[in-house]
Amino acid sequence: MKGIILAAGKGSRLYPMTRPVCKPLLPVYDKPMIYYPLAALLQAGIRDILIIIPPGEEGPFYRLLGSGGRFGVNITYEVQEVARGIADALLIGEQFVGNDDVCLILGDNIFYSPDFERYLQQALAYPVGGRVFGYYVEDPRAFGVVEFDEAGCAVSIEEKPRYPKSNYIIPGLYFYDNSVMEIARNLQPSARGELEITDVNLEYLRRGALHVVTLDHDFVWLDAGTVDNLLSAAQEIKRVQDETGRYVACPEEIAYQRGYISHQTVLRHAADLDKTLYGRYLECL
């Protein structure tokens, strides 16, 4: 399976912060925002990763992540010249995906649970179709809402419904078999001129092949796309790390635990960050 991180948004809701720097490079507490979706892909066992970035941002991303060697993975980059919707990431990554299945994650979404890998394995367990997550919220009217049966098969999807049929929304992490490439090629732009990921999910639903993995109420999902959400996300990450003593979304730790990099490599990275709490955390792995 290949992984795609869509990190090409202008971040206009975060102006003026994102005028000089791309949104996924902003800090969320003690690490760049892009580390959180990257860590999710690593936890899913995905080692071939494409990051879709805005024009002119190749340098900053490469200085931060390089080609992925520090995490034992392969990272490549493609530019989204014009924002054409989430599903456009699939078309940009068509050559990269090839004949493989793909996981698409948004660059400003943060997922955390001590059992996150279990949820990921549940999504990966379905051999065909599309797999999304269902996240419970009290008021889902501002989101894409998914209704599903007892077997976890999606029954309906509605965007920002006035009268939601469930309290479960679909966060920005999607698993698809390779038929998603054919679906993406046949998408028509929506009224706002974008290729909508909801239309991809609706096509899987029409085919009876969209599965929903429900997340427990103690699961943490954060969208860091606004100023208030960015602050709340940083505060939540600090709270979790202070209470557990474990870092959220530490790619070096995940890579080391999975055998992608050696302990010597971890210590070398720790030495580069020796003046930070992050570096001292790496020293103790």
C-alpha positions, 0 to 999 in steps of 0.5 A: 500500500502507498501513502499520500499526504495532501499538504498543499492547502494555502491555509488562508484561515490561518493568515497571516501566519501562513503567508510566509510558511506553508500550513503543514510546517507550522508547529503543533506544540513541539513538532511540525504539523506534517509529523502527525499524518506522517506518523499515522502512515508509519503506524499503518506500516506504509513506507512509500509516501508521496507528499503533495505540496504547494508551489514553491515549498519544495525546499522547506519540506525537503529540509525537514523530511528529506527523502525519508531516510531518517525514518526508514521510509521513501518520501517523494514530493509532487506540487499541486499547482492549483487547489482542485479538491482533496480527490485531486491528490489521487490524480496527482499521485496516479503514477506514484500509486500505480497498481497498489492500494492507497491511503490518503490523509490530510496534512492538517488532521491529527489522530491519537489513541493508545490503540491507534494501530489496532484501528488502522489494522481493522481498516487494513483488514478489508481486502477490497473497497474503501475504508473510512473512519467514523468519529462521534461528535455531539453536533455533526452538522458542520461535517460529512456525516456517515450512516452505517449498519451493524456490520460497518457497511456505509448506508448513507453519506451527507455533507453538512446535513441540516438533520443528520442521520447519525452522529458519526463524521468522516475525518481526513484518513481514507483507505482505498483499493486500486479501483479508486484510481478509476473512480477519481479519473471519472469524477466531475467537479462540484459546484465549487469547482473541486474534485470532492472526496465525498464523491469518491466515498459515495461511489464506493457506497453505491458499489456496496464497498464502503466500510466504516471503522468506528472510533471509540469516544476516547479517541482524539481527532483534531483538525488544526485548520483554524487558529482556535483549532491549532491552539486547542490541538497544541494544548491537547498534545501537551496534555496527553504527553504530560499525562502519559510520558509518551510522545504523540506522533514521534516518527523516529520512535515508530520507525525504531519500533518497527525496525525501519531504523537502528537505535544508533540512528535514533541516537544520532537524531537525538544528538542533533536535537540535544537542546530540546525535550524532543531530543531528550525523549529520543535519547531515552528510547 
